[in-house]
Amino acid sequence: MSEPIQGVYVWDLGGTTRCPRIVLEEAPPPPASAEEEIAWAALCAANGRLYNGPLLSVVRVEAPPQTGAACVITCRREWFKRLAIADVVPTGVHLLAVSGMLVARDDAGAQHVLLGRRSSQTRVYGGMWELAPSGGIEPPPTQRPGAGIIDRTHVLRVLQAEAREELSMELDVSATRFVALVHDERAHSDDLIVRVDLPAKIDPRWAPCPPRTAPGADAWEYVDAAWLPVAQAAGFAAEHTDAIIPPTRAVMRLLGWV
């Protein structure tokens, strides 16, 4: 585990195809206190986009120090509102999320990675660039057989759903590797970074992004997206340090891009 950026800790998963073992404790989430309900109501009044959906909260991470060794993440069921108010009323909620590192090559063979710029209405890091897509991992239905284990298929389905919702993109996850688990104290989150090598060549002048004019379109998490040449990542990070979220900068450092 390394600590290159304050408040951000990175477990190197070694780029293996194996998903960390995610174990779900089946105890129901605690009811919100009166203080929590008041804090949540204030947030909703300030931002009408907020929605109280279910999520996974990390209880503990057991990760051997050697790169690529099996990692075990124990979680419990929680609600988004208890995450959203964590800076106002400490709840101990720590989101388990997945972020895609979408990598593709242009016609000249140059490697690019996709970045998305977050909306100002997001819970944290508004207006900043990050590896995209990204989103919280929802718990499976309690009645589903084997609901106590979150498997690789479930994680990748969440990633595909986020790509569809945030980028209007049907994501091919046939070539995926688990790069890192990133702990972010400011965002109260642990992000699984999943590298997806896209099979098709890309035109770096055009990046996937939700159409804002389509009937019924309600995607708002990103206001922009861009293909960043990996060879230019160091220069981009040096020039725009304060515009890249800390976990993305940490992953770029892990990979030697910056």
Secondary structure as GFF3:
##gff-version 3
##sequence-region A 1 258
A	DSSP	beta_strand	2	5	.	.	.	ID=ss1
A	DSSP	beta_strand	8	16	.	.	.	ID=ss2
A	DSSP	beta_strand	21	25	.	.	.	ID=ss3
A	DSSP	alpha_helix	34	46	.	.	.	ID=ss4
A	DSSP	beta_strand	54	62	.	.	.	ID=ss5
A	DSSP	beta_strand	72	79	.	.	.	ID=ss6
A	DSSP	alpha_helix	80	84	.	.	.	ID=ss7
A	DSSP	beta_strand	95	105	.	.	.	ID=ss8
A	DSSP	beta_strand	111	118	.	.	.	ID=ss9
A	DSSP	beta_strand	129	131	.	.	.	ID=ss10
A	DSSP	beta_strand	134	136	.	.	.	ID=ss11
A	DSSP	beta_strand	149	150	.	.	.	ID=ss12
A	DSSP	alpha_helix	152	167	.	.	.	ID=ss13
A	DSSP	beta_strand	176	184	.	.	.	ID=ss14
A	DSSP	beta_strand	189	197	.	.	.	ID=ss15
A	DSSP	beta_strand	222	229	.	.	.	ID=ss16
A	DSSP	three_ten_helix	230	232	.	.	.	ID=ss17
A	DSSP	alpha_helix	233	239	.	.	.	ID=ss18
A	DSSP	three_ten_helix	241	243	.	.	.	ID=ss19
A	DSSP	alpha_helix	246	254	.	.	.	ID=ss20
###
